[in-house]
Amino acid sequence: MNSERGSDSRRRYIYKSTAMKKYGLTSNQVEEAIRRGLITDFKYVANPHYLSAPQALLISEEELLGKLEEIKKLPRYSEAEREKRRAYRAKRKMLEIASFECPLCSMKTMPLKGSLTRKALYQGQLTPEEARIVAVVTHFRHAHTEYDHARQNLERLASFLRPEEGEMLLQALNRYLRLKRRRGRRAREEREFLLEDFRWLRAKALEKAKRAYTKEAIEKAKRYGLLPQDLTLEQYERIVEKIIEED
């Protein structure tokens, strides 16, 4: 870095970000110009916006203008930046293949950011076509079946169990709520047993409900040509297993 000269006050320094916007440069071109000695009059100062941020770079606008055409010929991006951009374009292409527009709600849908499906797509556990199938079925199950409503309705969930298990699910919750008013070790132990039974039965009911509504979602999406006509629930579940097993 060049030392500051006595005539600093008479020079016009501009921030690197300003130079980039004003003269159509990239960060790499400015940094590379400094590394190659094309820009020698520069200094680092405290960031004017965030005290905890890295220092800001100031460069002489006069010197920049004198070497502007030469600087513009420098690579716009570093090799690391180019690799990052290539990876980004590849991901966008995969995501575009995995997306679809729902004919029922006109919503463009794709594997959600941060979801296991998108992660599996990017890591190569799923092909873009498989990720699209998961996105279609997931969207239809949540948006175009009663699945979300059933998850919140205990009586509806109970209907997915055998009659005696459904009755046990409802009774376990009612008995637990009644026992909440009672004190003592025996009541506490009984509440714990009831809560354990309730959670186990509810999880079983949720699994059965999800499977039933997944099948409904598959058949409904097929009618709109969004899925292979020969896709079965079992085939879909094998695709989903790839996400779970590799995670």
C-alpha positions as CSV (number, residue, x, y, z in Angstrom):
1,M,0.0,0.0,0.0
2,N,1.3,3.4,-0.9
3,S,2.1,5.8,2.0
4,E,0.0,9.0,2.3
5,R,1.6,12.1,0.8
6,G,1.5,15.6,2.0
7,S,-0.8,16.7,-0.8
8,D,-3.6,14.3,0.3
9,S,-5.9,17.2,1.0
10,R,-5.6,18.4,-2.6
11,R,-6.3,15.0,-4.1
12,R,-9.7,13.6,-4.7
13,Y,-10.1,10.1,-3.3
14,I,-13.1,8.0,-4.0
15,Y,-14.3,4.7,-2.5
16,K,-13.7,1.5,-4.4
17,S,-17.5,1.0,-4.5
18,T,-18.0,4.5,-6.0
19,A,-15.3,3.8,-8.7
20,M,-16.9,0.5,-9.6
21,K,-20.3,2.1,-10.1
22,K,-19.1,5.3,-11.8
23,Y,-16.6,3.7,-14.2
24,G,-18.2,0.2,-14.7
25,L,-15.4,-1.7,-13.0
26,T,-15.5,-4.8,-10.9
27,S,-14.0,-5.4,-7.5
28,N,-11.5,-7.8,-9.0
29,Q,-10.4,-5.2,-11.6
30,V,-9.7,-2.6,-8.9
31,E,-7.9,-5.1,-6.7
32,E,-5.9,-6.4,-9.6
33,A,-4.9,-2.9,-10.7
34,I,-3.5,-2.4,-7.2
35,R,-1.6,-5.7,-7.3
36,R,-0.1,-4.9,-10.7
37,G,0.9,-1.4,-9.7
38,L,-1.5,0.4,-12.0
39,I,-3.0,2.1,-9.0
40,T,-0.4,3.3,-6.5
41,D,-2.2,6.1,-4.7
42,F,-4.6,4.5,-2.4
43,K,-5.3,4.1,1.3
44,Y,-7.6,2.2,3.7
45,V,-9.9,4.0,6.1
46,A,-12.5,3.0,8.7
47,N,-15.8,1.9,7.1
48,P,-18.1,5.0,7.1
49,H,-21.2,2.9,7.6
50,Y,-20.3,0.1,10.0
51,L,-17.5,0.4,12.6
52,S,-17.1,-3.4,12.9
53,A,-16.9,-3.9,9.1
54,P,-13.5,-4.3,7.3
55,Q,-11.8,-1.1,6.3
56,A,-12.9,0.7,3.2
57,L,-10.5,1.3,0.2
58,L,-10.0,4.8,-1.1
59,I,-8.2,5.4,-4.4
60,S,-7.1,8.5,-6.3
61,E,-9.7,9.3,-8.9
62,E,-7.1,11.2,-11.0
63,E,-4.7,8.1,-11.1
64,L,-7.7,5.9,-11.9
65,L,-8.7,8.0,-14.8
66,G,-5.2,8.0,-16.2
67,K,-5.1,4.2,-16.3
68,L,-8.8,3.5,-16.8
69,E,-8.7,1.9,-20.2
70,E,-5.8,-0.4,-19.1
71,I,-7.7,-1.3,-16.0
72,K,-10.9,-2.1,-17.9
73,K,-8.9,-4.7,-19.9
74,L,-8.1,-6.6,-16.7
75,P,-10.2,-9.8,-15.9
76,R,-13.5,-8.8,-14.5
77,Y,-13.6,-11.7,-12.2
78,S,-11.0,-13.8,-10.3
79,E,-10.8,-17.5,-10.9
80,A,-12.6,-18.1,-7.6
81,E,-15.4,-15.7,-8.6
82,R,-15.7,-17.3,-12.0
83,E,-15.9,-20.8,-10.5
84,K,-18.6,-19.5,-8.0
85,R,-20.6,-18.0,-10.9
86,R,-20.3,-21.3,-12.9
87,A,-21.6,-23.2,-9.9
88,Y,-24.4,-20.7,-9.4
89,R,-25.5,-21.0,-13.0
90,A,-25.4,-24.8,-12.8
91,K,-27.6,-24.7,-9.7
92,R,-30.0,-22.3,-11.3
93,K,-30.3,-24.6,-14.3
94,M,-31.1,-27.6,-12.1
95,L,-33.6,-25.6,-10.1
96,E,-35.3,-24.4,-13.3
97,I,-35.7,-28.0,-14.4
98,A,-37.0,-28.9,-10.9
99,S,-39.7,-26.1,-11.0
100,F,-43.2,-26.1,-12.3
101,E,-46.2,-23.9,-12.6
102,C,-49.3,-25.2,-10.8
103,P,-52.4,-25.2,-13.1
104,L,-54.7,-24.9,-10.1
105,C,-53.2,-21.9,-8.3
106,S,-50.9,-20.5,-11.1
107,M,-48.0,-20.6,-8.6
108,K,-44.5,-21.3,-9.8
109,T,-43.1,-23.8,-7.4
110,M,-39.7,-25.3,-6.8
111,P,-37.8,-27.1,-4.0
112,L,-37.7,-24.6,-1.2
113,K,-34.6,-22.8,-0.2
114,G,-33.0,-24.6,2.8
115,S,-35.1,-27.7,2.2
116,L,-33.8,-31.2,2.2
117,T,-35.0,-31.6,-1.4
118,R,-33.0,-28.6,-2.7
119,K,-29.9,-29.8,-0.7
120,A,-30.2,-33.3,-2.2
121,L,-30.5,-31.8,-5.7
122,Y,-27.4,-29.7,-5.3
123,Q,-25.4,-32.5,-3.8
124,G,-26.4,-34.9,-6.6
125,Q,-28.5,-37.3,-4.5
126,L,-31.5,-36.4,-6.7
127,T,-31.7,-35.7,-10.4
128,P,-33.5,-32.4,-11.3
129,E,-36.4,-34.6,-12.6
130,E,-36.7,-36.4,-9.3
131,A,-36.5,-33.1,-7.4
132,R,-39.3,-31.8,-9.6
133,I,-41.5,-34.9,-8.8
134,V,-40.9,-34.2,-5.0
135,A,-41.8,-30.5,-5.5
136,V,-45.0,-31.4,-7.4
137,V,-46.2,-33.9,-4.9
138,T,-45.3,-31.8,-1.9
139,H,-47.1,-28.8,-3.3
140,F,-50.2,-30.7,-4.2
141,R,-50.3,-32.5,-0.8
142,H,-50.1,-29.2,1.1
143,A,-52.1,-26.9,-1.2
144,H,-54.6,-29.1,-2.9
145,T,-55.6,-31.9,-0.4
146,E,-56.9,-31.8,3.1
147,Y,-53.6,-32.9,4.6
148,D,-52.7,-29.7,6.5
149,H,-56.3,-29.6,7.9
150,A,-56.2,-33.2,9.0
151,R,-52.8,-32.7,10.8
152,Q,-54.5,-30.2,13.1
153,N,-57.7,-32.2,13.6
154,L,-57.3,-35.1,16.1
155,E,-60.6,-36.8,15.2
156,R,-59.6,-36.7,11.6
157,L,-56.2,-38.2,12.4
158,A,-57.9,-40.9,14.5
159,S,-59.8,-42.0,11.4
160,F,-56.5,-43.2,9.8
161,L,-56.0,-45.7,12.6
162,R,-57.7,-48.9,13.4
163,P,-61.0,-48.2,15.3
164,E,-59.6,-49.4,18.6
165,E,-56.4,-47.4,18.1
166,G,-58.3,-44.3,17.1
167,E,-60.4,-44.6,20.2
168,M,-57.3,-45.0,22.3
169,L,-55.8,-41.8,20.8
170,L,-58.8,-39.7,21.7
171,Q,-59.2,-41.2,25.1
172,A,-55.5,-40.8,26.0
173,L,-55.7,-37.1,25.4
174,N,-59.0,-36.7,27.3
175,R,-57.7,-38.7,30.3
176,Y,-54.4,-36.8,30.3
177,L,-56.3,-33.4,30.4
178,R,-58.4,-34.6,33.3
179,L,-55.4,-35.9,35.2
180,K,-53.6,-32.5,34.8
181,R,-55.7,-31.2,37.6
182,R,-54.6,-34.0,40.0
183,R,-51.5,-33.9,42.1
184,G,-49.3,-36.7,43.4
185,R,-46.8,-39.2,42.1
186,R,-49.4,-41.7,40.9
187,A,-51.2,-39.1,38.9
188,R,-47.9,-37.8,37.4
189,E,-46.8,-41.3,36.4
190,E,-50.2,-42.0,34.8
191,R,-50.0,-38.7,32.9
192,E,-46.6,-39.7,31.6
193,F,-47.8,-43.1,30.4
194,L,-50.9,-41.5,28.7
195,L,-48.7,-38.8,27.1
196,E,-46.4,-41.4,25.7
197,D,-49.3,-43.4,24.3
198,F,-50.8,-40.3,22.8
199,R,-47.6,-39.3,21.1
200,W,-47.0,-42.7,19.7
201,L,-50.5,-43.1,18.3
202,R,-50.5,-39.5,16.9
203,A,-47.2,-40.1,15.1
204,K,-48.6,-43.3,13.7
205,A,-51.8,-41.6,12.5
206,L,-49.7,-38.7,11.0
207,E,-47.6,-41.2,9.0
208,K,-50.7,-42.9,7.7
209,A,-52.4,-39.7,6.9
210,K,-49.4,-38.3,5.1
211,R,-49.2,-41.5,3.0
212,A,-52.9,-41.4,2.1
213,Y,-52.7,-37.7,1.1
214,T,-49.5,-38.2,-0.8
215,K,-51.2,-40.9,-2.9
216,E,-54.1,-38.5,-3.5
217,A,-51.7,-35.7,-4.4
218,I,-49.9,-38.0,-6.9
219,E,-53.1,-39.0,-8.6
220,K,-54.4,-35.4,-8.8
221,A,-51.1,-34.1,-10.2
222,K,-51.1,-36.9,-12.8
223,R,-54.5,-35.6,-14.1
224,Y,-52.8,-32.3,-14.9
225,G,-49.9,-34.0,-16.7
226,L,-47.3,-32.9,-14.0
227,L,-46.1,-36.4,-13.2
228,P,-45.3,-39.6,-15.1
229,Q,-48.6,-41.5,-15.6
230,D,-47.0,-44.7,-14.3
231,L,-45.6,-43.2,-11.1
232,T,-46.8,-45.1,-8.0
233,L,-46.8,-44.2,-4.4
234,E,-44.1,-46.8,-3.7
235,Q,-41.9,-45.4,-6.5
236,Y,-42.3,-41.9,-5.1
237,E,-41.4,-43.1,-1.6
238,R,-38.2,-44.6,-3.0
239,I,-37.3,-41.2,-4.4
240,V,-37.9,-39.6,-1.0
241,E,-35.8,-42.2,0.7
242,K,-32.8,-40.9,-1.2
243,I,-33.2,-37.6,0.5
244,I,-33.5,-39.1,4.0
245,E,-30.8,-41.7,3.7
246,E,-28.1,-39.4,2.3
247,D,-28.9,-36.5,4.7
